[in-house]
Amino acid sequence: MNVQLTEKIEIIFKSTLELICEKGFHGTPMSQIAKQSDVAIGTIYHYFPSKDNLIIELFCYCKQKINNYIFSDWDSTLSYKSRFFIVMRKFCAFYLENTDMFSFMEQFHNSPYLEISRNSWEKNLNEENNIMAFLYEGMRIAELRNINIYILTSSCIGIATSFAKKVIYGPLEFTDENLNEMIEIIWNGVKQQN
């Protein structure tokens, strides 16, 4: 179910994020989401038939927010390398500015929800996954190594996610120099070798 975003749904998502970050998936019943969001539980069930459905829709919402953040004000006239650095910088910035979404996404990827929900969201996310499309472009124009797309995304996103974790939870201090070094390491690993 792809829900049309309304103010009420935004409130439900925000409250669900806060509660899941604090108490985890299993420690967050729908009744608590209703109380925290000040939205009647019947209204929540009107939009989301189950807690599982709410969590899956929240995951899709977070993915969409990340894509929108990264690719807003996109300048396709810049060199591919410049755009690569912008994508990685914005990816890290998004998670560092939205630690609740970061925590949720980490929990989601390490839970049974990922596999349970794969069929319902994978097709839509792959169609809307601008990062993956950007990496495909890099391979097509021979800026990036022509390797399996999942290895490529894991190499880029995995390292950037690990960087964000080290900044959020310690011991790494966030500096532009540290961020640029991390992106340079990713770039050197995935760029087309001459």
Buried (B, 14 or more C-beta within 10 A) or exposed (E): EEBEEEEBBEBBBBBBBBBBBEEEBEEBEBEBBBEBBEBEBEBBBEBBEEBBBBBBBBBBBBBBBBBEBBBEEEEEEEEBEEBBBBBBBBBBBBBBEBBBBBBBBBBBEEBEBBEEBEEBBEEEBEEEBBBBBBBBBBBEEEBBBEEEEEEBBEBBBEBBBEBBBBBBEEEBEBEEEBBEEBBEEBBEEBBEEE
